[in-house]
Amino acid sequence: MEQPVFEKPLEMQQQISAAEQEIIQSLLQNGYPAIPAKNFNNDITIITCINNGTVIRHFLKRIFNVSDIEIYRRIFKFTINNKNIQIINAYFKEHMPYNAFIYSYNNIGKSINSILEIFGIELTDRGLFMKENMQFLSFNPQKITEFLNLDFLKYQNGFQSQIQLNNWLSNHQIPSMNSKEITDFFNA
């Protein structure tokens, strides 16, 4: 199932703050795709796809007048007006919605990965893989939540607190499947 990539803020399927809108507009005006990830409070996470990290760092310094940017792999963190901001640089434009999912709510991907590890499955910023042979399974958030019997609609509607998110995650049900059945599930 092909995931949509939003080119314009008007096409976004969630309400975004004025600060998120400003960052997204700045990226779009400079020719870079951008979509928001879901978050709590004042935190802002924006997914983009710029294949050169040096370009992102210089762009952020120039556009937002920030000098203190923390960089970890493809994650750029800084603060503006007491808002914690993360710019996540996806490997490919097609992966942006997937990255928006795994980096939402202060990195929901880590929590989901800890559940999936018991299956020998690894959730990375490049997709979902079988660990034993690094066979690609998916980068479809709906399919990943479906595998764990989590209600994707609840995720789409959003969580107001860490407690709500944790309650949602704790409702997962671990399917009884072998490696072939897992592969078949994601290829169906």
Short mmCIF file of the C-alpha atoms (twelve columns), coordinates in Angstrom:
data_MODEL
# 
_entry.id   MODEL 
# 
loop_
_atom_site.group_PDB 
_atom_site.id 
_atom_site.type_symbol 
_atom_site.label_atom_id 
_atom_site.label_alt_id 
_atom_site.label_comp_id 
_atom_site.label_asym_id 
_atom_site.label_seq_id 
_atom_site.Cartn_x 
_atom_site.Cartn_y 
_atom_site.Cartn_z 
_atom_site.pdbx_PDB_model_num 
ATOM 1   C CA . MET A 1   0.000  0.000   0.000  1 
ATOM 2   C CA . GLU A 2   1.579  3.270   -1.079 1 
ATOM 3   C CA . GLN A 3   1.863  5.885   1.648  1 
ATOM 4   C CA . PRO A 4   0.996  9.505   0.802  1 
ATOM 5   C CA . VAL A 5   3.629  12.215  1.080  1 
ATOM 6   C CA . PHE A 6   2.267  15.649  1.814  1 
ATOM 7   C CA . GLU A 7   3.699  18.439  -0.313 1 
ATOM 8   C CA . LYS A 8   1.565  21.249  1.106  1 
ATOM 9   C CA . PRO A 9   0.448  21.927  4.691  1 
ATOM 10  C CA . LEU A 10  -3.193 22.187  3.544  1 
ATOM 11  C CA . GLU A 11  -3.140 18.484  2.695  1 
ATOM 12  C CA . MET A 12  -2.210 17.442  6.235  1 
ATOM 13  C CA . GLN A 13  -4.638 15.195  8.045  1 
ATOM 14  C CA . GLN A 14  -4.085 16.594  11.547 1 
ATOM 15  C CA . GLN A 15  -4.296 20.002  13.108 1 
ATOM 16  C CA . ILE A 16  -0.922 21.607  13.515 1 
ATOM 17  C CA . SER A 17  0.248  24.522  15.608 1 
ATOM 18  C CA . ALA A 18  1.335  27.880  14.224 1 
ATOM 19  C CA . ALA A 19  4.951  27.008  15.097 1 
ATOM 20  C CA . GLU A 20  4.733  23.718  13.176 1 
ATOM 21  C CA . GLN A 21  3.119  25.538  10.267 1 
ATOM 22  C CA . GLU A 22  5.975  28.076  10.228 1 
ATOM 23  C CA . ILE A 23  8.668  25.394  10.134 1 
ATOM 24  C CA . ILE A 24  6.852  23.390  7.467  1 
ATOM 25  C CA . GLN A 25  6.275  26.492  5.334  1 
ATOM 26  C CA . SER A 26  9.972  27.404  5.595  1 
ATOM 27  C CA . LEU A 27  10.994 23.936  4.442  1 
ATOM 28  C CA . LEU A 28  8.443  23.884  1.620  1 
ATOM 29  C CA . GLN A 29  9.405  27.363  0.407  1 
ATOM 30  C CA . ASN A 30  12.973 26.133  0.085  1 
ATOM 31  C CA . GLY A 31  11.901 23.119  -1.953 1 
ATOM 32  C CA . TYR A 32  12.022 20.508  0.827  1 
ATOM 33  C CA . PRO A 33  9.077  18.191  1.615  1 
ATOM 34  C CA . ALA A 34  7.803  18.347  5.203  1 
ATOM 35  C CA . ILE A 35  5.153  16.690  7.369  1 
ATOM 36  C CA . PRO A 36  4.526  16.827  11.132 1 
ATOM 37  C CA . ALA A 37  4.661  13.926  13.566 1 
ATOM 38  C CA . LYS A 38  2.158  13.689  16.423 1 
ATOM 39  C CA . ASN A 39  3.390  14.957  19.797 1 
ATOM 40  C CA . PHE A 40  2.420  16.013  23.296 1 
ATOM 41  C CA . ASN A 41  2.661  19.501  24.769 1 
ATOM 42  C CA . ASN A 42  4.933  22.012  23.082 1 
ATOM 43  C CA . ASP A 43  7.225  19.492  21.423 1 
ATOM 44  C CA . ILE A 44  7.464  19.704  17.651 1 
ATOM 45  C CA . THR A 45  8.716  16.966  15.328 1 
ATOM 46  C CA . ILE A 46  8.877  17.576  11.596 1 
ATOM 47  C CA . ILE A 47  9.881  14.965  9.024  1 
ATOM 48  C CA . THR A 48  11.702 16.069  5.885  1 
ATOM 49  C CA . CYS A 49  13.888 14.486  3.250  1 
ATOM 50  C CA . ILE A 50  17.070 16.386  2.457  1 
ATOM 51  C CA . ASN A 51  19.859 14.046  1.459  1 
ATOM 52  C CA . ASN A 52  22.615 16.204  2.906  1 
ATOM 53  C CA . GLY A 53  22.831 16.749  6.672  1 
ATOM 54  C CA . THR A 54  25.142 19.723  6.246  1 
ATOM 55  C CA . VAL A 55  22.458 21.440  4.162  1 
ATOM 56  C CA . ILE A 56  19.882 20.884  6.934  1 
ATOM 57  C CA . ARG A 57  22.161 22.270  9.645  1 
ATOM 58  C CA . HIS A 58  22.968 25.413  7.620  1 
ATOM 59  C CA . PHE A 59  19.315 25.796  6.614  1 
ATOM 60  C CA . LEU A 60  18.146 25.609  10.255 1 
ATOM 61  C CA . LYS A 61  20.787 28.072  11.402 1 
ATOM 62  C CA . ARG A 62  19.887 30.523  8.640  1 
ATOM 63  C CA . ILE A 63  16.095 30.287  8.716  1 
ATOM 64  C CA . PHE A 64  15.535 29.968  12.464 1 
ATOM 65  C CA . ASN A 65  18.619 31.805  13.687 1 
ATOM 66  C CA . VAL A 66  19.659 28.952  15.978 1 
ATOM 67  C CA . SER A 67  23.277 28.200  16.675 1 
ATOM 68  C CA . ASP A 68  22.997 25.349  19.172 1 
ATOM 69  C CA . ILE A 69  21.778 22.357  17.165 1 
ATOM 70  C CA . GLU A 70  22.198 18.887  18.631 1 
ATOM 71  C CA . ILE A 71  22.722 16.314  15.885 1 
ATOM 72  C CA . TYR A 72  22.357 12.555  16.225 1 
ATOM 73  C CA . ARG A 73  22.481 10.618  12.965 1 
ATOM 74  C CA . ARG A 74  19.539 12.035  10.988 1 
ATOM 75  C CA . ILE A 75  17.918 13.892  13.914 1 
ATOM 76  C CA . PHE A 76  18.435 17.618  14.416 1 
ATOM 77  C CA . LYS A 77  17.288 19.028  17.786 1 
ATOM 78  C CA . PHE A 78  17.096 22.646  18.901 1 
ATOM 79  C CA . THR A 79  14.922 24.993  20.959 1 
ATOM 80  C CA . ILE A 80  13.008 28.089  19.879 1 
ATOM 81  C CA . ASN A 81  10.802 30.057  22.296 1 
ATOM 82  C CA . ASN A 82  10.872 27.239  24.867 1 
ATOM 83  C CA . LYS A 83  9.680  24.692  22.281 1 
ATOM 84  C CA . ASN A 84  11.717 21.531  21.781 1 
ATOM 85  C CA . ILE A 85  12.011 20.972  18.054 1 
ATOM 86  C CA . GLN A 86  13.217 17.908  16.174 1 
ATOM 87  C CA . ILE A 87  13.763 17.767  12.442 1 
ATOM 88  C CA . ILE A 88  14.000 14.152  11.292 1 
ATOM 89  C CA . ASN A 89  15.685 13.611  7.937  1 
ATOM 90  C CA . ALA A 90  14.082 10.552  6.313  1 
ATOM 91  C CA . TYR A 91  16.244 8.472   3.966  1 
ATOM 92  C CA . PHE A 92  13.640 8.603   1.205  1 
ATOM 93  C CA . LYS A 93  10.644 10.829  0.565  1 
ATOM 94  C CA . GLU A 94  8.429  7.732   0.461  1 
ATOM 95  C CA . HIS A 95  9.457  6.917   4.055  1 
ATOM 96  C CA . MET A 96  8.327  10.255  5.487  1 
ATOM 97  C CA . PRO A 97  4.878  9.067   6.722  1 
ATOM 98  C CA . TYR A 98  6.511  5.993   8.286  1 
ATOM 99  C CA . ASN A 99  9.115  8.185   10.014 1 
ATOM 100 C CA . ALA A 100 6.339  10.518  11.213 1 
ATOM 101 C CA . PHE A 101 4.784  7.445   12.844 1 
ATOM 102 C CA . ILE A 102 7.892  6.015   14.538 1 
ATOM 103 C CA . TYR A 103 9.118  9.412   15.776 1 
ATOM 104 C CA . SER A 104 5.685  10.544  17.007 1 
ATOM 105 C CA . TYR A 105 5.062  11.005  20.721 1 
ATOM 106 C CA . ASN A 106 8.724  11.207  21.675 1 
ATOM 107 C CA . ASN A 107 9.736  8.186   19.603 1 
ATOM 108 C CA . ILE A 108 6.877  5.691   19.824 1 
ATOM 109 C CA . GLY A 109 9.016  3.460   17.608 1 
ATOM 110 C CA . LYS A 110 11.238 2.502   20.564 1 
ATOM 111 C CA . SER A 111 8.227  1.234   22.514 1 
ATOM 112 C CA . ILE A 112 6.850  -0.697  19.554 1 
ATOM 113 C CA . ASN A 113 10.306 -2.115  18.787 1 
ATOM 114 C CA . SER A 114 10.577 -3.489  22.333 1 
ATOM 115 C CA . ILE A 115 7.317  -5.388  21.736 1 
ATOM 116 C CA . LEU A 116 8.381  -6.648  18.293 1 
ATOM 117 C CA . GLU A 117 11.841 -7.846  19.386 1 
ATOM 118 C CA . ILE A 118 10.374 -11.052 20.820 1 
ATOM 119 C CA . PHE A 119 9.391  -12.010 17.249 1 
ATOM 120 C CA . GLY A 120 12.894 -11.372 15.952 1 
ATOM 121 C CA . ILE A 121 11.577 -8.254  14.222 1 
ATOM 122 C CA . GLU A 122 13.397 -4.949  14.227 1 
ATOM 123 C CA . LEU A 123 11.748 -1.557  13.748 1 
ATOM 124 C CA . THR A 124 14.265 0.927   12.327 1 
ATOM 125 C CA . ASP A 125 14.084 4.330   10.644 1 
ATOM 126 C CA . ARG A 126 14.404 2.462   7.320  1 
ATOM 127 C CA . GLY A 127 11.508 0.085   7.925  1 
ATOM 128 C CA . LEU A 128 10.450 -3.096  9.665  1 
ATOM 129 C CA . PHE A 129 12.779 -6.099  9.173  1 
ATOM 130 C CA . MET A 130 13.162 -9.728  10.228 1 
ATOM 131 C CA . LYS A 131 16.375 -9.678  12.280 1 
ATOM 132 C CA . GLU A 132 17.641 -13.116 11.246 1 
ATOM 133 C CA . ASN A 133 18.036 -12.234 7.567  1 
ATOM 134 C CA . MET A 134 17.232 -8.486  7.511  1 
ATOM 135 C CA . GLN A 135 14.294 -9.237  5.205  1 
ATOM 136 C CA . PHE A 136 12.208 -6.102  4.715  1 
ATOM 137 C CA . LEU A 137 8.631  -6.460  5.964  1 
ATOM 138 C CA . SER A 138 6.956  -3.059  5.874  1 
ATOM 139 C CA . PHE A 139 7.026  0.671   6.406  1 
ATOM 140 C CA . ASN A 140 3.253  0.894   6.680  1 
ATOM 141 C CA . PRO A 141 2.215  2.124   10.177 1 
ATOM 142 C CA . GLN A 142 -1.297 0.719   9.830  1 
ATOM 143 C CA . LYS A 143 0.007  -2.750  8.986  1 
ATOM 144 C CA . ILE A 144 2.450  -2.649  11.927 1 
ATOM 145 C CA . THR A 145 -0.282 -1.694  14.404 1 
ATOM 146 C CA . GLU A 146 -2.623 -4.277  12.851 1 
ATOM 147 C CA . PHE A 147 0.035  -6.961  13.436 1 
ATOM 148 C CA . LEU A 148 -0.014 -6.104  17.154 1 
ATOM 149 C CA . ASN A 149 -3.822 -5.825  17.217 1 
ATOM 150 C CA . LEU A 150 -3.590 -2.139  18.129 1 
ATOM 151 C CA . ASP A 151 -6.353 0.209   17.015 1 
ATOM 152 C CA . PHE A 152 -4.791 2.378   14.296 1 
ATOM 153 C CA . LEU A 153 -7.758 4.762   14.387 1 
ATOM 154 C CA . LYS A 154 -6.958 5.563   18.038 1 
ATOM 155 C CA . TYR A 155 -3.409 6.422   16.993 1 
ATOM 156 C CA . GLN A 156 -4.709 8.614   14.164 1 
ATOM 157 C CA . ASN A 157 -7.080 10.418  16.526 1 
ATOM 158 C CA . GLY A 158 -4.155 11.191  18.805 1 
ATOM 159 C CA . PHE A 159 -3.264 10.898  22.478 1 
ATOM 160 C CA . GLN A 160 -3.409 13.731  24.977 1 
ATOM 161 C CA . SER A 161 -0.982 12.216  27.467 1 
ATOM 162 C CA . GLN A 162 1.722  9.635   27.949 1 
ATOM 163 C CA . ILE A 163 -0.755 7.644   30.048 1 
ATOM 164 C CA . GLN A 164 -3.206 7.404   27.121 1 
ATOM 165 C CA . LEU A 165 -0.386 6.326   24.804 1 
ATOM 166 C CA . ASN A 166 0.872  3.724   27.300 1 
ATOM 167 C CA . ASN A 167 -2.671 2.366   27.743 1 
ATOM 168 C CA . TRP A 168 -2.999 2.031   23.965 1 
ATOM 169 C CA . LEU A 169 0.356  0.236   23.693 1 
ATOM 170 C CA . SER A 170 -0.469 -2.071  26.613 1 
ATOM 171 C CA . ASN A 171 -3.526 -3.330  24.712 1 
ATOM 172 C CA . HIS A 172 -1.344 -5.045  22.119 1 
ATOM 173 C CA . GLN A 173 -1.890 -8.743  21.566 1 
ATOM 174 C CA . ILE A 174 1.022  -10.867 20.516 1 
ATOM 175 C CA . PRO A 175 0.068  -13.150 17.638 1 
ATOM 176 C CA . SER A 176 1.324  -16.716 17.621 1 
ATOM 177 C CA . MET A 177 3.191  -16.876 14.306 1 
ATOM 178 C CA . ASN A 178 6.402  -18.328 12.953 1 
ATOM 179 C CA . SER A 179 8.786  -16.393 10.664 1 
ATOM 180 C CA . LYS A 180 7.063  -17.507 7.469  1 
ATOM 181 C CA . GLU A 181 3.617  -16.564 8.801  1 
ATOM 182 C CA . ILE A 182 4.943  -13.168 9.873  1 
ATOM 183 C CA . THR A 183 6.431  -12.596 6.413  1 
ATOM 184 C CA . ASP A 184 3.170  -13.712 4.779  1 
ATOM 185 C CA . PHE A 185 1.177  -11.354 7.023  1 
ATOM 186 C CA . PHE A 186 3.202  -8.327  5.924  1 
ATOM 187 C CA . ASN A 187 3.212  -9.383  2.256  1 
ATOM 188 C CA . ALA A 188 -0.572 -9.889  2.132  1 
# 
